[in-house]
Amino acid sequence: MNIIIDENSHVSRKIQGFLLTAAERCVTDEGIDPSLVEISLTIVSEGDIRELNRLYRDTDRVTDVLSFPQYDDLTEIDNDEVIALGDVVICDAVAHKQAREYGHSYEREFVYLFVHSVLHLLGYDHMTEEDKRGMRAEEEKVMEYIGLTRGFTLAYDGSESAVDDDSGDAGVNDEYEEGGKSWYSEQDGDVYSELMRRAEAVSQKAYAPYSGFHVGAALLCSDGSIYTGVNVENASYGAALCAERSAVASAVSDGNRKFNAIAVFSPDGNAIPCGICRQVLLEFGSDIDVVLKDDDGSLRVTEISRLLPEGFAL
């Protein structure tokens, strides 16, 4: 499988891995040898995708994704030669917006849009209810296969997210429904509420004789386990350890390296990860949710990549 990314489009190595695995699963399910397949991917602005809609779909609006299939019929494909399946165009700004609106990671939204588009290249459509159900079932199967399921989701402002309850995921608006029931559930909110409760409880154990600023952190791993940590200060200030890094160290020491979210709390004022902690968290994933508590007691959720948009990487 070869995903040809436009030279002006930046895609992280993490997302590239997801895209490759997802595309291979999509074509394999259709009986196509993935080693022969090429798919082109271009990331564009809202203005660019609007212009593409004008040119090729006779519609003047911004959408999240467009698909340009090379084949009208899969029977035309020759499994003995290179198969240029078609072109995928994703609007990055809309992907970010929908990820925020639906309370999940940018990576998940981007990969879902890609999967949706690849299925279009393979002949799937959603013009009828029956076709839509079939396409959504395939999307769900592929997303589950690559490990980007619906788990641990929360609207960024704590409110419900309007999305079709029958959808395989949030966000695709290229040709069809708007609105519908929310898939935000009370249980999702309870996950982060419990995480914050753990951070609050452990903050009482912080060792902060110099700053007087006690911080607790609770780190949620992808397997559902939670590790807590506190800030541990030292007379030699450089030897101090933040609560976030304390929790990360505990999780890694126990063999966990996949994190979904971290809650940070201080009884002494608003707590938010410092620059070093942001870099440490980013090491384990740009889609880690950071859960904070505002003065009015409400939870505020954002991704670590938004707190550190230009993190250091090797």
Sine and cosine of phi, psi and omega as CSV:
sin_phi,cos_phi,sin_psi,cos_psi,sin_omega,cos_omega
0.00,0.00,0.72,-0.69,0.02,-1.00
-0.78,-0.62,0.90,-0.43,0.09,-1.00
-0.98,-0.18,0.92,-0.38,-0.06,-1.00
-1.00,-0.02,0.95,-0.32,-0.05,-1.00
-1.00,-0.09,0.78,-0.63,0.01,-1.00
-0.79,0.61,0.67,-0.74,-0.11,-0.99
-0.88,0.48,-0.36,0.93,0.03,-1.00
-1.00,-0.08,0.08,1.00,-0.02,-1.00
-0.95,-0.32,0.80,-0.61,0.02,-1.00
-0.98,-0.19,0.80,-0.60,0.06,-1.00
-0.75,-0.67,0.80,-0.60,-0.04,-1.00
-0.90,0.44,0.38,-0.92,0.01,-1.00
-0.88,0.47,-0.58,0.82,0.01,-1.00
-0.88,0.47,-0.75,0.67,0.00,-1.00
-0.92,0.39,-0.63,0.78,0.03,-1.00
-0.84,0.55,-0.64,0.77,0.03,-1.00
-0.88,0.47,-0.69,0.72,0.05,-1.00
-0.88,0.47,-0.70,0.71,-0.03,-1.00
-0.87,0.49,-0.70,0.72,-0.03,-1.00
-0.89,0.45,-0.74,0.67,-0.01,-1.00
-0.89,0.45,-0.68,0.74,-0.01,-1.00
-0.90,0.43,-0.71,0.70,-0.02,-1.00
-0.90,0.43,-0.65,0.76,0.03,-1.00
-0.87,0.48,-0.66,0.75,0.01,-1.00
-0.92,0.40,-0.66,0.75,0.00,-1.00
-0.85,0.53,-0.76,0.65,-0.08,-1.00
-0.97,0.26,-0.55,0.83,0.03,-1.00
-0.89,0.46,-0.64,0.76,0.02,-1.00
-0.88,0.47,-0.36,0.93,0.02,-1.00
-0.99,-0.13,0.15,0.99,0.04,-1.00
0.98,0.21,0.37,0.93,-0.02,-1.00
-0.97,-0.25,0.68,-0.73,0.02,-1.00
-0.94,0.33,0.93,-0.38,-0.06,-1.00
-0.90,0.44,-0.41,0.91,-0.02,-1.00
-0.92,0.39,-0.25,0.97,-0.02,-1.00
-0.99,-0.16,-0.13,0.99,-0.20,-0.98
-1.00,-0.04,0.66,-0.75,0.15,-0.99
-0.85,-0.53,0.69,-0.72,0.08,-1.00
-0.75,-0.66,0.74,-0.67,0.03,-1.00
-1.00,-0.07,0.67,-0.75,0.00,-1.00
-0.78,-0.62,0.78,-0.63,0.06,-1.00
-0.77,-0.64,0.70,-0.71,0.05,-1.00
-0.96,-0.28,0.77,-0.63,-0.12,-0.99
-0.77,-0.64,0.17,-0.99,0.05,-1.00
-1.00,0.08,0.13,-0.99,0.06,-1.00
-0.88,0.47,-0.64,0.77,0.03,-1.00
-0.89,0.45,-0.66,0.75,-0.01,-1.00
-0.91,0.42,-0.70,0.72,-0.05,-1.00
-0.95,0.31,-0.48,0.88,0.10,-1.00
-0.90,0.43,-0.68,0.74,0.01,-1.00
-0.91,0.42,-0.63,0.78,0.05,-1.00
-0.90,0.44,-0.61,0.79,0.06,-1.00
-0.90,0.43,-0.62,0.79,0.04,-1.00
-0.90,0.44,-0.70,0.71,-0.10,-0.99
-0.95,0.32,-0.68,0.73,-0.19,-0.98
-0.94,-0.33,-0.27,0.96,-0.03,-1.00
-0.82,-0.58,0.04,1.00,0.04,-1.00
0.80,0.59,0.67,0.74,0.04,-1.00
-0.66,-0.75,0.67,-0.74,-0.09,-1.00
-0.97,-0.24,0.98,0.20,0.03,-1.00
-0.37,-0.93,0.29,-0.96,0.04,-1.00
-1.00,0.00,0.76,-0.65,0.10,-0.99
-0.84,-0.54,0.16,-0.99,-0.03,-1.00
-1.00,0.10,-0.53,0.85,-0.10,-1.00
-0.49,-0.87,0.50,-0.87,0.11,-0.99
-0.72,-0.69,0.54,-0.84,0.01,-1.00
-0.82,-0.57,0.67,-0.75,0.03,-1.00
-0.79,-0.61,1.00,0.00,-0.05,-1.00
-0.93,0.37,0.56,-0.83,0.09,-1.00
-1.00,0.05,-0.42,0.91,-0.08,-1.00
-0.86,-0.50,0.70,-0.72,0.11,-0.99
-0.99,0.13,-0.40,0.92,-0.08,-1.00
-0.58,-0.81,0.79,-0.61,-0.04,-1.00
-0.90,0.43,-0.32,0.95,0.04,-1.00
-0.93,0.37,-0.26,0.97,0.05,-1.00
-0.96,0.27,-0.28,0.96,-0.10,-1.00
-0.96,0.28,0.72,-0.69,0.07,-1.00
-0.97,-0.24,0.91,-0.42,-0.05,-1.00
-0.97,0.23,0.21,0.98,0.02,-1.00
-0.94,-0.34,0.08,1.00,-0.01,-1.00
-0.61,-0.79,0.19,-0.98,0.00,-1.00
-0.88,0.48,0.73,-0.68,-0.06,-1.00
-0.94,-0.35,0.97,-0.23,0.09,-1.00
-0.99,0.11,0.99,-0.11,-0.20,-0.98
-0.94,0.34,-0.53,0.85,0.01,-1.00
0.53,-0.85,-0.23,-0.97,-0.10,-1.00
-0.88,-0.48,0.66,-0.75,0.09,-1.00
-0.91,-0.42,0.75,-0.66,0.04,-1.00
-0.83,-0.56,0.84,-0.54,-0.03,-1.00
-0.86,-0.51,0.73,-0.69,0.08,-1.00
-1.00,0.05,0.93,-0.37,-0.10,-1.00
-0.90,0.44,-0.65,0.76,-0.03,-1.00
-0.89,0.45,-0.64,0.77,0.01,-1.00
-0.94,0.34,-0.61,0.79,0.05,-1.00
-0.87,0.50,-0.69,0.72,0.05,-1.00
-0.89,0.45,-0.70,0.71,-0.03,-1.00
-0.88,0.47,-0.71,0.70,-0.03,-1.00
-0.93,0.36,-0.57,0.82,0.07,-1.00
-0.87,0.49,-0.69,0.73,0.03,-1.00
-0.91,0.41,-0.69,0.72,-0.06,-1.00
-0.91,0.42,-0.61,0.79,-0.09,-1.00
-0.99,-0.14,0.04,1.00,0.17,-0.99
0.95,0.30,0.45,0.89,0.11,-0.99
-0.79,-0.62,-0.04,-1.00,-0.13,-0.99
-0.96,0.26,0.43,-0.90,0.10,-0.99
-0.87,0.49,-0.65,0.76,-0.01,-1.00
-0.85,0.53,-0.72,0.70,-0.02,-1.00
-0.90,0.44,-0.69,0.72,0.00,-1.00
-0.89,0.46,-0.71,0.70,-0.03,-1.00
-0.88,0.47,-0.73,0.69,-0.04,-1.00
-0.91,0.41,-0.63,0.78,0.03,-1.00
-0.88,0.48,-0.70,0.72,0.03,-1.00
-0.87,0.49,-0.63,0.78,0.03,-1.00
-0.90,0.43,-0.72,0.69,0.02,-1.00
-0.86,0.50,-0.71,0.70,0.03,-1.00
-0.84,0.55,-0.69,0.72,-0.03,-1.00
-0.94,0.34,-0.65,0.76,0.03,-1.00
-0.88,0.48,-0.63,0.77,0.04,-1.00
-0.90,0.44,-0.57,0.82,0.12,-0.99
-0.88,0.47,-0.67,0.74,0.03,-1.00
-0.87,0.49,-0.46,0.89,-0.03,-1.00
-1.00,-0.02,0.09,1.00,0.09,-1.00
0.98,-0.20,-0.02,1.00,0.04,-1.00
-0.96,0.29,0.47,-0.88,0.04,-1.00
-0.48,-0.88,0.08,-1.00,-0.03,-1.00
-0.62,-0.78,0.62,0.78,0.00,-1.00
-0.97,0.23,-0.48,0.88,0.08,-1.00
-0.90,-0.43,0.31,-0.95,0.00,-1.00
-0.88,0.48,-0.64,0.77,0.01,-1.00
-0.90,0.43,-0.70,0.71,0.03,-1.00
-0.89,0.46,-0.65,0.76,-0.02,-1.00
-0.90,0.44,-0.68,0.74,0.02,-1.00
-0.88,0.47,-0.66,0.75,0.00,-1.00
-0.91,0.42,-0.66,0.75,0.00,-1.00
-0.93,0.38,-0.69,0.73,0.00,-1.00
-0.90,0.44,-0.60,0.80,0.03,-1.00
-0.89,0.46,-0.65,0.76,0.03,-1.00
-0.92,0.38,-0.64,0.77,0.05,-1.00
-0.87,0.50,-0.72,0.70,0.01,-1.00
-0.86,0.51,-0.68,0.73,-0.04,-1.00
-0.89,0.45,-0.70,0.72,-0.02,-1.00
-0.93,0.37,-0.69,0.72,-0.01,-1.00
-0.90,0.44,-0.61,0.79,0.05,-1.00
-0.92,0.38,-0.62,0.78,-0.01,-1.00
-0.87,0.49,-0.64,0.77,-0.03,-1.00
-1.00,-0.01,-0.01,1.00,0.12,-0.99
1.00,0.07,0.28,0.96,0.03,-1.00
-0.95,-0.32,0.92,0.39,-0.02,-1.00
-1.00,0.04,-0.12,-0.99,-0.11,-0.99
-0.98,0.18,-0.04,1.00,-0.15,-0.99
-0.85,0.53,0.52,-0.85,0.10,-0.99
0.81,0.59,0.91,0.42,0.02,-1.00
-0.89,-0.46,0.57,-0.82,0.01,-1.00
-0.43,-0.90,0.73,-0.68,0.05,-1.00
-0.89,0.46,0.64,-0.77,-0.12,-0.99
-0.87,0.48,-0.50,0.87,0.02,-1.00
-0.99,-0.17,0.17,0.99,0.01,-1.00
0.99,0.16,0.03,1.00,-0.02,-1.00
-0.99,-0.15,0.11,-0.99,0.02,-1.00
-0.97,0.25,0.46,-0.89,0.01,-1.00
-0.94,-0.33,0.78,-0.62,-0.04,-1.00
-0.99,0.16,0.91,-0.41,0.01,-1.00
-0.42,-0.91,0.51,-0.86,-0.04,-1.00
-0.89,0.46,0.82,-0.57,-0.06,-1.00
-0.90,0.44,-0.40,0.92,-0.01,-1.00
-1.00,0.06,-0.06,1.00,-0.11,-0.99
-0.96,0.27,0.49,-0.87,0.07,-1.00
-0.95,0.33,-0.40,0.92,0.05,-1.00
-0.24,-0.97,0.11,-0.99,-0.02,-1.00
-0.99,0.16,0.45,-0.89,0.39,-0.92
0.95,-0.33,-0.48,0.88,-0.12,-0.99
-0.95,0.32,0.85,-0.52,-0.04,-1.00
-0.80,-0.60,0.39,0.92,-0.19,-0.98
-0.92,0.38,-0.51,0.86,-0.03,-1.00
-0.57,-0.82,-0.12,0.99,-0.21,-0.98
-0.72,-0.69,-0.65,-0.76,-0.34,-0.94
-0.84,0.54,0.47,-0.89,0.14,-0.99
-0.81,-0.58,0.52,-0.85,0.03,-1.00
0.97,0.26,-0.47,-0.88,-0.04,-1.00
0.97,-0.25,-0.11,-0.99,-0.04,-1.00
-0.95,0.31,0.40,-0.92,0.04,-1.00
-1.00,0.05,0.60,-0.80,0.16,-0.99
-0.99,-0.15,0.04,1.00,0.14,-0.99
-0.90,0.44,0.77,-0.64,-0.02,-1.00
-0.86,-0.50,0.38,-0.93,0.01,-1.00
-0.89,0.46,-0.53,0.85,0.01,-1.00
-0.89,0.45,-0.61,0.79,0.03,-1.00
-0.86,0.50,-0.72,0.69,0.02,-1.00
-0.90,0.44,-0.57,0.82,0.00,-1.00
-0.90,0.44,-0.53,0.85,0.02,-1.00
-0.86,0.52,-0.75,0.66,-0.03,-1.00
-0.96,0.27,-0.51,0.86,0.08,-1.00
-0.90,0.44,-0.68,0.74,0.04,-1.00
-0.92,0.40,-0.62,0.78,0.02,-1.00
-0.89,0.46,-0.68,0.73,0.03,-1.00
-0.92,0.40,-0.61,0.79,0.03,-1.00
-0.87,0.49,-0.66,0.76,0.02,-1.00
-0.90,0.43,-0.66,0.75,0.01,-1.00
-0.90,0.43,-0.66,0.76,0.02,-1.00
-0.89,0.46,-0.71,0.70,-0.05,-1.00
-0.90,0.44,-0.71,0.70,-0.07,-1.00
-0.96,0.27,-0.35,0.94,-0.01,-1.00
-0.87,0.49,-0.41,0.91,0.02,-1.00
-0.92,0.39,-0.30,0.95,-0.03,-1.00
-1.00,-0.09,0.01,1.00,-0.04,-1.00
-0.88,0.47,0.53,-0.84,0.06,-1.00
-0.96,-0.28,0.99,-0.16,-0.09,-1.00
-0.69,-0.72,0.87,0.49,-0.06,-1.00
-0.95,0.31,-0.28,0.96,-0.09,-1.00
-0.99,-0.14,-0.72,0.70,-0.01,-1.00
-1.00,0.00,-0.45,0.89,-0.10,-1.00
0.94,0.34,0.21,0.98,-0.04,-1.00
-0.95,-0.32,0.98,-0.20,-0.07,-1.00
-1.00,0.00,0.77,-0.63,-0.06,-1.00
-0.78,-0.63,0.67,-0.74,0.11,-0.99
-0.84,-0.55,0.53,-0.85,0.03,-1.00
-0.71,-0.71,0.59,-0.81,0.07,-1.00
-0.78,-0.63,0.85,-0.53,-0.12,-0.99
-0.96,-0.29,0.84,-0.54,0.01,-1.00
-1.00,-0.10,0.86,-0.52,0.02,-1.00
-1.00,-0.02,0.29,-0.96,-0.07,-1.00
-0.91,0.41,-0.35,0.94,0.04,-1.00
-1.00,0.04,0.06,1.00,0.04,-1.00
1.00,-0.08,-0.17,0.99,0.01,-1.00
-0.96,0.26,0.46,-0.89,-0.03,-1.00
-0.82,-0.57,0.76,-0.66,0.05,-1.00
-0.88,-0.47,0.69,-0.73,-0.01,-1.00
-0.94,-0.35,0.32,-0.95,0.03,-1.00
-0.40,-0.92,0.35,-0.94,0.03,-1.00
-0.74,-0.67,0.30,-0.95,0.10,-0.99
-0.97,0.23,0.67,-0.75,0.00,-1.00
-0.82,-0.57,0.97,-0.26,-0.07,-1.00
-1.00,0.06,0.20,-0.98,-0.04,-1.00
-0.51,-0.86,0.48,-0.88,0.03,-1.00
-0.86,0.52,-0.52,0.86,0.16,-0.99
-1.00,-0.01,0.98,-0.18,-0.21,-0.98
-0.80,0.60,-0.56,0.83,-0.02,-1.00
-0.91,0.41,-0.29,0.96,-0.01,-1.00
-1.00,0.02,-0.04,1.00,-0.02,-1.00
-0.92,0.38,0.47,-0.88,-0.01,-1.00
-0.81,-0.58,0.78,-0.62,0.02,-1.00
-0.97,0.23,0.37,-0.93,-0.01,-1.00
-0.88,0.48,-0.65,0.76,-0.04,-1.00
-0.89,0.46,-0.72,0.69,0.00,-1.00
-0.94,0.35,-0.51,0.86,0.08,-1.00
-0.88,0.47,-0.68,0.73,0.02,-1.00
-0.93,0.38,-0.67,0.75,0.02,-1.00
-0.88,0.47,-0.70,0.72,-0.01,-1.00
-0.87,0.49,-0.65,0.76,0.02,-1.00
-0.90,0.44,-0.69,0.73,-0.01,-1.00
-0.91,0.42,-0.73,0.68,-0.02,-1.00
-0.90,0.44,-0.63,0.78,0.03,-1.00
-0.88,0.47,-0.42,0.91,0.00,-1.00
-1.00,-0.09,0.10,1.00,0.07,-1.00
1.00,-0.08,0.08,1.00,0.01,-1.00
-0.99,-0.12,0.74,-0.67,0.01,-1.00
-0.70,-0.71,0.08,1.00,0.03,-1.00
-0.91,-0.41,0.90,-0.45,-0.12,-0.99
-0.88,-0.48,0.66,-0.76,0.04,-1.00
-0.99,-0.10,-0.67,0.75,-0.11,-0.99
-0.33,-0.94,0.35,-0.94,0.10,-0.99
-0.65,-0.76,0.75,-0.67,0.07,-1.00
-0.98,-0.22,0.67,-0.74,-0.02,-1.00
-0.80,-0.60,0.73,-0.69,-0.06,-1.00
-0.56,-0.83,0.57,-0.82,0.16,-0.99
-0.67,-0.74,0.72,-0.70,0.09,-1.00
-0.97,0.24,-0.11,0.99,-0.10,-1.00
-0.97,-0.22,0.12,0.99,-0.02,-1.00
0.55,-0.83,0.07,-1.00,0.00,-1.00
-0.90,0.43,0.77,-0.64,0.00,-1.00
-0.91,-0.41,0.71,-0.71,0.05,-1.00
-0.56,-0.83,0.59,-0.81,-0.06,-1.00
-0.82,0.57,0.68,-0.73,0.08,-1.00
-0.96,0.28,0.07,-1.00,-0.04,-1.00
-0.87,0.50,-0.69,0.73,-0.01,-1.00
-0.90,0.44,-0.69,0.73,0.00,-1.00
-0.90,0.43,-0.59,0.81,0.04,-1.00
-0.88,0.47,-0.68,0.73,0.02,-1.00
-0.91,0.42,-0.65,0.76,0.01,-1.00
-0.89,0.46,-0.70,0.71,0.02,-1.00
-0.91,0.42,-0.65,0.76,-0.02,-1.00
-0.88,0.47,-0.47,0.88,0.04,-1.00
-0.84,0.55,-0.51,0.86,-0.09,-1.00
-0.97,-0.23,0.11,0.99,0.07,-1.00
0.58,-0.82,0.76,-0.65,-0.01,-1.00
-0.98,0.20,-0.14,0.99,-0.03,-1.00
-0.98,-0.20,0.21,0.98,0.04,-1.00
-0.92,0.39,0.80,-0.60,0.04,-1.00
-0.98,0.19,0.68,-0.73,0.08,-1.00
-0.95,-0.32,0.87,-0.49,-0.07,-1.00
-0.97,-0.23,0.85,-0.53,-0.04,-1.00
-0.84,-0.54,0.31,-0.95,-0.01,-1.00
-0.88,-0.48,0.85,-0.53,0.01,-1.00
-0.99,0.17,0.16,-0.99,-0.05,-1.00
-0.86,0.50,-0.50,0.86,-0.02,-1.00
-1.00,0.09,0.08,1.00,0.04,-1.00
1.00,0.00,-0.12,0.99,0.00,-1.00
-0.98,0.19,0.46,-0.89,0.02,-1.00
-1.00,0.01,0.62,-0.78,0.06,-1.00
-0.84,-0.54,0.77,-0.64,-0.09,-1.00
-0.85,-0.53,0.74,-0.67,0.09,-1.00
-0.58,-0.82,0.25,-0.97,0.02,-1.00
-1.00,0.00,0.50,-0.87,0.00,-1.00
-0.88,0.48,-0.51,0.86,0.01,-1.00
-0.92,0.39,-0.41,0.91,0.05,-1.00
-0.99,0.16,-0.47,0.88,0.06,-1.00
-0.98,0.20,-0.46,0.89,0.02,-1.00
-0.70,-0.72,0.98,0.22,-0.12,-0.99
-0.92,0.39,-0.38,0.93,-0.02,-1.00
-0.83,-0.55,0.85,0.53,-0.03,-1.00
-0.93,0.37,0.44,-0.90,-0.01,-1.00
-0.97,0.25,0.66,-0.76,0.03,-1.00
-0.54,-0.84,0.51,-0.86,0.06,-1.00
-0.96,-0.26,0.00,0.00,0.00,0.00
